[in-house]
Amino acid sequence: MLSILTLAVVVGPILLPGDPLAIDAVLEARLLPPFAIGTEGQLHLLGTDRFGRDLLARMLLAGRISLAVGVAGSLLAASAGVLLGAVAGWLGGIADRLTTALADTLLAIPRLVLLLVFATLWSPGLGTVVAILVATGWMGTMRLVRAEVMALRSQPFIEGARALGTADSRILFRHVLPNALGPAIVAATLGVGNAILLESGLSFLGLGVQPPTPSWGNMIAGGRDLIVTAPWVAIAPGLLLVVTVLAATLLGDELRDRLAGEAVTLDDPGARA
């Protein structure tokens, strides 16, 4: 599902006729229902919005932005969490206490509140949305990686590497971190859907991607007052948002089950024998 969606948002805006950002001056071209024929003879599969713009083309263009923001925000947040968790779990002491205290403090505050506070402090835009997602999304991954590193640093193969004179930094990044990335990969995959949903929520409130640049959130916001007279304007991007978030969540769940199954197999003495 995600592969089809990715291909559609990359290729679709190029193949579909018309400019998804241009306003049509012809009043008859506005708020056309799905499968309607436009004034120039073109087919609008999902209809048009209040400015006569093809809804499908705008949805696919918005999909580029939503997917890019979701993936970038989730990956950058996971990367920050992995780095901080690895350093905190490996060094311990004051570094561990400070990092854990900061993560616990941010986790105690609802993420939506943090999003709204940061969004009002900075000017809206794509960069702001990604920065907000990173600033409010690294804590869970950090705690997962920290726990894995603390469990791994006393393993015999770590002591063997130290006995061979390997530097601590090389042990951490070459031997410990690769064995602690499983939970972080799952968290990052699950975080993609959450990041897309949060970006859409911010755009819906006017604190994220700003018009005329389309986003699923601001497209839903633009059609909420037409829900009775032209419901397709808000329902179409809403359904695509639901499908995308559902697909990302199912992918993360499946990945978690696969990794858990592999871990059980490796821990089974009969399997090793």
Secondary structure in CASP SS format (residue, H / E / C, confidence):
PFRMAT SS
TARGET T0000
AUTHOR 0000-0000-0000
METHOD secondary structure of the structure
MODEL  1
M C 1.00
L H 1.00
S H 1.00
I H 1.00
L H 1.00
T H 1.00
L H 1.00
A H 1.00
V H 1.00
V H 1.00
V H 1.00
G H 1.00
P H 1.00
I H 1.00
L H 1.00
L C 1.00
P C 1.00
G C 1.00
D C 1.00
P C 1.00
L C 1.00
A C 1.00
I C 1.00
D C 1.00
A C 1.00
V C 1.00
L H 1.00
E H 1.00
A H 1.00
R C 1.00
L C 1.00
L C 1.00
P C 1.00
P C 1.00
F C 1.00
A E 1.00
I E 1.00
G C 1.00
T C 1.00
E C 1.00
G C 1.00
Q C 1.00
L E 1.00
H E 1.00
L C 1.00
L C 1.00
G C 1.00
T E 1.00
D C 1.00
R C 1.00
F C 1.00
G C 1.00
R C 1.00
D E 1.00
L H 1.00
L H 1.00
A H 1.00
R H 1.00
M H 1.00
L H 1.00
L H 1.00
A H 1.00
G H 1.00
R H 1.00
I H 1.00
S H 1.00
L H 1.00
A H 1.00
V H 1.00
G H 1.00
V H 1.00
A H 1.00
G H 1.00
S H 1.00
L H 1.00
L H 1.00
A H 1.00
A H 1.00
S H 1.00
A H 1.00
G H 1.00
V H 1.00
L H 1.00
L H 1.00
G H 1.00
A H 1.00
V H 1.00
A H 1.00
G H 1.00
W H 1.00
L H 1.00
G C 1.00
G H 1.00
I H 1.00
A H 1.00
D H 1.00
R H 1.00
L H 1.00
T H 1.00
T H 1.00
A H 1.00
L H 1.00
A H 1.00
D H 1.00
T H 1.00
L H 1.00
L H 1.00
A H 1.00
I C 1.00
P C 1.00
R H 1.00
L H 1.00
V H 1.00
L H 1.00
L H 1.00
L H 1.00
V H 1.00
F H 1.00
A H 1.00
T H 1.00
L H 1.00
W C 1.00
S C 1.00
P C 1.00
G C 1.00
L H 1.00
G H 1.00
T H 1.00
V H 1.00
V H 1.00
A H 1.00
I H 1.00
L H 1.00
V H 1.00
A H 1.00
T C 1.00
G C 1.00
W C 1.00
M H 1.00
G H 1.00
T H 1.00
M H 1.00
R H 1.00
L H 1.00
V H 1.00
R H 1.00
A H 1.00
E H 1.00
V H 1.00
M H 1.00
A H 1.00
L H 1.00
R C 1.00
S C 1.00
Q C 1.00
P H 1.00
F H 1.00
I H 1.00
E H 1.00
G H 1.00
A H 1.00
R H 1.00
A H 1.00
L C 1.00
G C 1.00
T C 1.00
A C 1.00
D H 1.00
S H 1.00
R H 1.00
I H 1.00
L H 1.00
F H 1.00
R H 1.00
H H 1.00
V H 1.00
L H 1.00
P H 1.00
N H 1.00
A H 1.00
L H 1.00
G H 1.00
P H 1.00
A H 1.00
I H 1.00
V H 1.00
A H 1.00
A H 1.00
T H 1.00
L H 1.00
G H 1.00
V H 1.00
G H 1.00
N H 1.00
A H 1.00
I H 1.00
L H 1.00
L H 1.00
E H 1.00
S H 1.00
G H 1.00
L H 1.00
S H 1.00
F H 1.00
L C 1.00
G C 1.00
L C 1.00
G C 1.00
V C 1.00
Q C 1.00
P C 1.00
P C 1.00
T C 1.00
P C 1.00
S C 1.00
W H 1.00
G H 1.00
N H 1.00
M H 1.00
I H 1.00
A H 1.00
G H 1.00
G H 1.00
R H 1.00
D H 1.00
L H 1.00
I C 1.00
V C 1.00
T C 1.00
A C 1.00
P C 1.00
W H 1.00
V H 1.00
A H 1.00
I H 1.00
A H 1.00
P H 1.00
G H 1.00
L H 1.00
L H 1.00
L H 1.00
V H 1.00
V H 1.00
T H 1.00
V H 1.00
L H 1.00
A H 1.00
A H 1.00
T H 1.00
L H 1.00
L H 1.00
G H 1.00
D H 1.00
E H 1.00
L H 1.00
R H 1.00
D H 1.00
R H 1.00
L H 1.00
A H 1.00
G H 1.00
E H 1.00
A H 1.00
V H 1.00
T H 1.00
L H 1.00
D H 1.00
D C 1.00
P H 1.00
G H 1.00
A H 1.00
R H 1.00
A C 1.00
END
